[in-house]
Structure formats: structure tokens, C-alpha cells
């Protein structure tokens, strides 16, 4: 077996694997940290600019919003990620597309040769 076919087999095996639940939860946490920080900043700006709140009150309100948002959305992101991990549709579109189309090309080629004869 040559190196290229070994590399292709290894790549195919990697494409077939699914994320583990631990990987999904770590991805959820890393994304939520980024997203929650942006929610905090947006909330703080809104409270400071459009209300008569002090800096401390604005920070307190923004923290409350960001905290609730963090836990609620991490749960929904994790569930969403696990759902999509188990859906095969779209994961292997190139491989399955070309395999499913190859028979049509061969069929059309054979039948066009037969019509010409």
C-alpha cells in the first residue's frame, strides 16, 4: 500500500468520526465566553447611554443579563451541537454526491454510444 492511499484512508476515517460529548461541551463553553462578553459590553453600553443608571448599576445590570444568557444559551448550544452531530446529511456531500452521480454519467455514456451505433 502506498503512502497516498494510506493518507486517503486516514482522511476518510477522520471525516467519518463525530465529535465527542466532551468536545461539544468545550466548544460550547469557549463560544459562550466570547458571546457572553459581547452581550455584557452591549448591555453595559445600552444601560449607560440610554438610562439614568450609574456606572455601578450599569455593570450590575449587564452582569445579570450576561449571566442568565451564559447558562441558558450554553445549554441550548450544547443540545443543538449534539443534534447536528448525529445528523448525517451534508457531512459527506462531495463523496456521496460524486458516487451517486457517477452511475448516471456511465449510464448516459453507454446509452449515447448505443444510440450512435
Backbone as JSON, one array per atom type, in Angstrom:
{
  "sequence": "XXXXXXXXXXXXXXXXXXXXXXXXXXXXXXXXXXXXXXXXXXXXXXXXXXXXXXXXXXXXXXXXXXXXXXXXXXXXXXXXXXXXXXXXXXXXXXXXXXXXXXXXXXXXXXXXXXXXX",
  "N": [[0.85, -1.18, 0.0], [0.65, 2.17, -0.9], [1.85, 5.44, 0.18], [0.04, 7.53, -0.43], [-2.51, 6.27, -0.66], [-2.78, 5.38, 1.96], [-2.83, 7.83, 3.32], [-5.23, 8.86, 2.27], [-7.09, 6.99, 3.24], [-6.79, 7.46, 5.99], [-7.67, 10.12, 6.14], [-10.35, 9.8, 5.3], [-11.29, 8.24, 7.44], [-11.09, 10.12, 9.51], [-13.0, 11.97, 8.64], [-15.33, 10.56, 8.99], [-15.68, 10.39, 11.72], [-17.34, 11.45, 14.72], [-17.88, 14.34, 16.79], [-16.96, 14.11, 20.21], [-18.99, 14.03, 23.21], [-17.67, 15.53, 25.22], [-15.95, 17.18, 23.75], [-17.87, 18.68, 22.38], [-19.09, 20.06, 24.54], [-16.93, 21.57, 25.48], [-16.46, 23.18, 23.24], [-18.87, 24.54, 23.3], [-18.63, 25.99, 25.72], [-16.34, 27.59, 25.18], [-17.25, 29.16, 23.04], [-19.44, 30.41, 24.28], [-18.22, 32.02, 26.2], [-17.0, 34.0, 24.64], [-19.29, 35.03, 23.3], [-20.9, 35.82, 25.47], [-19.36, 37.8, 26.62], [-19.55, 39.76, 24.63], [-22.31, 40.27, 24.81], [-22.4, 41.33, 27.4], [-20.91, 43.71, 27.05], [-22.49, 45.08, 25.16], [-24.9, 45.32, 26.62], [-24.01, 46.88, 28.79], [-23.27, 49.28, 27.48], [-25.78, 50.08, 26.48], [-27.25, 50.45, 28.88], [-25.74, 52.5, 30.09], [-25.85, 54.57, 28.2], [-28.57, 55.01, 27.48], [-30.1, 55.11, 29.77], [-30.63, 56.4, 33.09], [-28.78, 55.32, 34.77], [-26.13, 54.63, 37.12], [-22.55, 54.01, 36.78], [-21.88, 51.74, 38.29], [-24.45, 50.57, 38.65], [-25.07, 50.06, 35.99], [-23.08, 48.2, 35.34], [-23.82, 46.16, 37.1], [-26.41, 45.47, 36.14], [-25.77, 44.69, 33.49], [-24.11, 42.53, 34.05], [-25.94, 40.76, 35.27], [-27.69, 40.23, 33.09], [-25.84, 39.09, 31.27], [-25.02, 36.83, 32.74], [-27.36, 35.25, 33.0], [-27.87, 34.84, 30.3], [-25.55, 33.43, 29.57], [-25.72, 30.84, 30.84], [-28.22, 29.89, 29.92], [-27.97, 29.92, 27.12], [-25.73, 28.31, 26.71], [-26.65, 25.8, 27.34], [-28.63, 25.43, 25.34], [-27.01, 25.65, 23.05], [-25.31, 23.42, 23.36], [-27.17, 21.3, 23.2], [-28.08, 21.74, 20.6], [-25.68, 21.36, 19.14], [-25.16, 18.63, 19.7], [-27.38, 17.48, 18.5], [-26.96, 18.11, 15.76], [-24.56, 16.75, 15.4], [-25.36, 14.15, 15.17], [-26.74, 14.04, 12.81], [-26.51, 12.93, 9.6], [-26.78, 14.14, 7.15], [-25.32, 16.2, 4.74], [-22.71, 16.0, 5.7], [-20.9, 14.5, 4.2], [-20.95, 15.44, 1.59], [-19.47, 15.79, -0.82], [-18.24, 13.3, -1.35], [-20.46, 11.51, -1.36], [-22.05, 12.77, -3.24], [-20.57, 12.62, -5.65], [-20.3, 9.87, -5.89], [-22.97, 9.11, -6.17], [-23.63, 10.36, -8.52], [-21.95, 9.27, -10.41], [-22.86, 6.83, -11.52], [-24.95, 7.76, -13.12], [-23.62, 9.21, -15.1], [-22.13, 7.17, -16.31], [-24.25, 5.57, -17.22], [-25.59, 7.33, -19.02], [-23.5, 7.7, -20.85], [-23.1, 5.09, -21.89], [-25.62, 4.63, -23.04], [-25.75, 6.67, -24.93], [-23.72, 5.91, -26.64], [-24.8, 3.53, -27.6], [-27.02, 4.48, -29.02], [-25.78, 5.85, -31.07], [-24.69, 3.79, -32.55]],
  "CA": [[0.0, 0.0, 0.0], [1.47, 3.37, -0.97], [1.59, 6.49, 1.16], [-1.16, 8.29, -0.8], [-3.74, 5.55, -0.29], [-2.84, 5.39, 3.42], [-3.28, 9.17, 3.69], [-6.64, 8.99, 1.91], [-7.85, 6.19, 4.21], [-6.77, 8.17, 7.27], [-8.54, 11.28, 6.0], [-11.73, 9.3, 5.3], [-11.64, 7.85, 8.81], [-11.31, 11.35, 10.28], [-14.25, 12.59, 8.2], [-16.45, 9.76, 9.49], [-15.8, 10.46, 13.17], [-18.2, 12.5, 15.27], [-17.36, 14.98, 18.0], [-17.36, 13.5, 21.48], [-19.75, 14.97, 24.05], [-16.75, 16.44, 25.93], [-15.54, 18.19, 22.77], [-19.02, 19.56, 22.16], [-19.29, 20.95, 25.69], [-15.82, 22.54, 25.5], [-16.75, 24.15, 22.18], [-19.97, 25.37, 23.78], [-18.11, 26.93, 26.72], [-15.44, 28.59, 24.58], [-18.08, 30.1, 22.29], [-20.28, 31.2, 25.2], [-17.39, 33.05, 26.84], [-16.89, 35.1, 23.67], [-20.61, 35.61, 23.06], [-21.37, 36.47, 26.69], [-18.61, 39.05, 26.76], [-20.15, 40.76, 23.74], [-23.6, 40.64, 25.4], [-22.11, 42.21, 28.53], [-20.49, 45.03, 26.54], [-23.67, 45.72, 24.56], [-25.82, 45.68, 27.71], [-23.42, 47.99, 29.53], [-23.38, 50.49, 26.65], [-27.19, 50.49, 26.44], [-27.64, 50.99, 30.18], [-25.06, 53.79, 30.33], [-26.22, 55.6, 27.24], [-30.0, 55.27, 27.35], [-30.8, 55.17, 31.06], [-30.01, 57.31, 34.06], [-28.07, 54.46, 35.72], [-24.72, 54.92, 37.4], [-21.64, 53.01, 36.23], [-22.05, 50.51, 39.08], [-25.74, 49.97, 38.31], [-24.97, 49.54, 34.62], [-22.28, 46.97, 35.4], [-24.65, 45.15, 37.79], [-27.45, 45.02, 35.21], [-25.12, 43.98, 32.38], [-23.65, 41.25, 34.59], [-27.11, 39.91, 35.43], [-28.11, 39.81, 31.76], [-24.81, 38.2, 30.72], [-25.02, 35.58, 33.5], [-28.53, 34.46, 32.59], [-27.64, 34.49, 28.9], [-24.48, 32.43, 29.5], [-26.19, 29.49, 31.19], [-29.34, 29.48, 29.06], [-27.52, 29.67, 25.76], [-24.79, 27.18, 26.64], [-27.48, 24.6, 27.32], [-29.22, 25.3, 24.01], [-25.94, 25.39, 22.08], [-24.88, 22.03, 23.54], [-28.21, 20.44, 22.63], [-28.04, 21.97, 19.16], [-24.46, 20.72, 18.66], [-25.34, 17.17, 19.76], [-28.36, 17.12, 17.48], [-26.33, 18.17, 14.45], [-23.53, 15.71, 15.33], [-25.99, 12.88, 14.81], [-27.4, 14.14, 11.51], [-25.51, 12.63, 8.57], [-26.99, 14.96, 5.98], [-24.39, 17.3, 4.5], [-21.35, 15.79, 6.19], [-20.03, 13.9, 3.21], [-21.61, 15.78, 0.34], [-18.63, 15.58, -2.0], [-18.07, 11.88, -1.62], [-21.73, 10.89, -1.73], [-22.53, 13.39, -4.48], [-19.88, 12.07, -6.82], [-20.65, 8.45, -6.02], [-24.34, 8.97, -6.66], [-23.7, 10.88, -9.88], [-21.1, 8.51, -11.32], [-23.66, 5.85, -12.26], [-25.72, 8.47, -14.14], [-22.72, 9.53, -16.19], [-21.86, 5.92, -17.03], [-25.49, 5.17, -17.88], [-25.77, 8.21, -20.18], [-22.42, 7.44, -21.83], [-23.39, 3.81, -22.54], [-26.8, 4.76, -23.88], [-25.46, 7.54, -26.07], [-22.92, 5.09, -27.57], [-25.71, 2.57, -28.22], [-27.85, 5.22, -29.97], [-24.95, 6.21, -32.22], [-24.36, 2.56, -33.31]],
  "C": [[0.89, 1.23, 0.0], [1.02, 4.43, 0.02], [0.31, 7.26, 0.85], [-2.44, 7.58, -0.41], [-3.89, 5.47, 1.22], [-3.34, 6.74, 3.91], [-4.76, 9.36, 3.41], [-7.52, 8.21, 2.89], [-7.91, 6.89, 5.56], [-7.69, 9.39, 7.24], [-10.01, 10.86, 6.01], [-12.18, 8.88, 6.69], [-11.89, 9.07, 9.68], [-12.64, 12.0, 9.92], [-15.46, 11.85, 8.76], [-16.66, 9.89, 10.99], [-16.69, 11.62, 13.58], [-17.49, 13.13, 16.47], [-17.83, 14.22, 19.23], [-18.2, 14.51, 22.26], [-18.85, 15.97, 24.79], [-16.28, 17.55, 24.99], [-16.66, 19.19, 22.52], [-19.21, 20.54, 23.32], [-18.16, 21.97, 25.8], [-15.99, 23.59, 24.41], [-17.86, 25.09, 22.62], [-19.47, 26.41, 24.78], [-17.22, 27.99, 26.08], [-16.24, 29.61, 23.77], [-18.88, 30.98, 23.23], [-19.47, 32.28, 25.88], [-17.27, 34.25, 25.91], [-18.23, 35.8, 23.5], [-21.14, 36.34, 24.28], [-20.63, 37.78, 26.94], [-19.21, 40.13, 25.86], [-21.53, 41.2, 24.25], [-23.41, 41.6, 26.57], [-21.78, 43.62, 28.05], [-21.68, 45.78, 25.95], [-24.64, 46.18, 25.63], [-25.3, 46.89, 28.49], [-23.58, 49.3, 28.75], [-24.82, 50.99, 26.63], [-27.61, 51.11, 27.77], [-26.99, 52.34, 30.45], [-25.59, 54.88, 29.43], [-27.69, 55.99, 27.31], [-30.78, 55.24, 28.66], [-30.04, 56.13, 31.97], [-29.22, 56.52, 35.11], [-26.64, 54.93, 35.92], [-23.86, 53.83, 36.75], [-21.82, 51.68, 36.96], [-23.37, 49.8, 38.77], [-25.73, 49.37, 36.91], [-24.17, 48.24, 34.58], [-23.09, 45.85, 36.05], [-25.71, 44.59, 36.85], [-26.85, 44.22, 34.04], [-24.62, 42.61, 32.83], [-24.8, 40.28, 34.76], [-27.58, 39.37, 34.08], [-27.12, 38.79, 31.18], [-24.79, 36.85, 31.43], [-26.18, 34.68, 33.08], [-28.33, 33.96, 31.16], [-26.6, 33.38, 28.77], [-25.03, 31.03, 29.74], [-27.33, 29.01, 30.29], [-28.82, 29.09, 27.67], [-26.5, 28.55, 25.66], [-25.56, 25.87, 26.61], [-28.06, 24.39, 25.92], [-28.18, 25.05, 22.93], [-25.49, 23.94, 22.16], [-25.9, 21.08, 22.92], [-28.23, 20.54, 21.11], [-26.84, 21.25, 18.53], [-24.61, 19.2, 18.63], [-26.35, 16.7, 18.72], [-27.7, 17.07, 16.11], [-25.2, 17.15, 14.3], [-24.11, 14.4, 14.84], [-26.74, 12.92, 13.48], [-26.33, 13.95, 10.44], [-25.61, 13.57, 7.38], [-25.96, 16.08, 5.89], [-22.98, 17.07, 4.96], [-20.4, 15.34, 5.09], [-20.52, 14.23, 1.8], [-20.74, 15.53, -0.88], [-18.55, 14.1, -2.35], [-19.39, 11.26, -2.08], [-22.28, 11.5, -3.02], [-21.88, 12.72, -5.68], [-20.17, 10.6, -7.0], [-22.05, 8.3, -6.61], [-24.47, 9.45, -8.1], [-22.92, 10.05, -10.88], [-21.91, 7.51, -12.14], [-24.48, 6.52, -13.36], [-24.85, 8.79, -15.35], [-22.41, 8.28, -17.01], [-23.08, 5.47, -17.82], [-25.71, 6.01, -19.16], [-24.73, 7.96, -21.26], [-22.72, 6.15, -22.6], [-24.58, 3.94, -23.49], [-26.58, 5.69, -25.07], [-24.6, 6.8, -27.1], [-23.82, 4.1, -28.31], [-26.61, 3.26, -29.27], [-27.06, 5.57, -31.24], [-24.62, 5.0, -33.09], [-25.5, 2.03, -34.05]]
}
